[in-house]
Amino acid sequence: MKKLKNINPKLSAVGALVVLVLLLELVVRLFAIPAWLLPAPSEVLDVLWQSRAVLWHHSQRTVGEAALGLGLAAALGIGVGIATAQSKVLRPILYPLLVISQTIPLLVLAPLLAVWLGFGLAPKLIVVVLACFFPVALDTVVGLEGADREMIRLVESMGADRGQVFWLVKLPQAWPAIFGGLRVAASYCVTAAVVAEWMGSDRGLGIYLLSSAHAFKTASVFAGISIIVLASLFFFALVEATGKLAPPREE
């Protein structure tokens, strides 16, 4: 039992995934499921290799949109979160807007953005920002408002002003919450870019998925989904690694 507890959770997850893929391969082969209905993992891997140039061509656009949108959402979310938490005047104005931003159905908004702004980069960035903005802003507010009150009173008793309290106490203690929101946003950004591309684009994984689905190339659809999953995991891991560089929370 002790040996099992010492197994790296990430290796366990990879092992479970490998077992699942092998079981799926066995089921597809054993029951002779047609490829257009459910392709075997080996067929998906074959498509990934044979279509690597096409997938790379489309992935560059989608990953670029996701990265830029995530960066904008992070900057905007942290900025709005700080303003909401720090200002008693802005809070009753901004906090409802944070909630409203999550009630907007992106599948409805994306076509309107294409009509208003065309089929360029701008409407896709707006969709990604809207999808990623809320968790960053909300967790920033939660992190700042959850700062240790005793520590705040201590530094205030030593003559610290509002700005010093923010930089010395609130922000350092809010970093874990902020990066929690960034991790959630990182898991959304690629999917949001794909959804935006469905509404109109000449290139991207969204277009690749649509064209493959319309042609009943199910293996190609799964290949595109695999790239989306890998790209999302990359952004998540990047945020996770960056979060470890943040200053530790002082107790």
Sequence and secondary structure as in RCSB ss.txt:
>XXXX:A:sequence
MKKLKNINPKLSAVGALVVLVLLLELVVRLFAIPAWLLPAPSEVLDVLWQSRAVLWHHSQRTVGEAALGLGLAAA
LGIGVGIATAQSKVLRPILYPLLVISQTIPLLVLAPLLAVWLGFGLAPKLIVVVLACFFPVALDTVVGLEGADRE
MIRLVESMGADRGQVFWLVKLPQAWPAIFGGLRVAASYCVTAAVVAEWMGSDRGLGIYLLSSAHAFKTASVFAGI
SIIVLASLFFFALVEATGKLAPPREE
>XXXX:A:secstr
 HHHHTS HHHHHHHHHHHHHHHHHHHHHHTT  TTTS  HHHHHHHHHHTHHHHHHHHHHHHHHHHHHHHHHHH
HHHHHHHHHHH TTTHHHHHHHHHHHHHS HHHHHHHHHHHH SSHHHHHHHHHHHHHHHHHHHHHHHHHTS HH
HHHHHHHTT  HHHHIIIIIHHHHHHHHHHHHHHHHHHHHHHHHHHHHTS SSSHHHHHHHHHHTT HHHHHHHH
HHHHHHHHHHHHHHHHHHTTS     
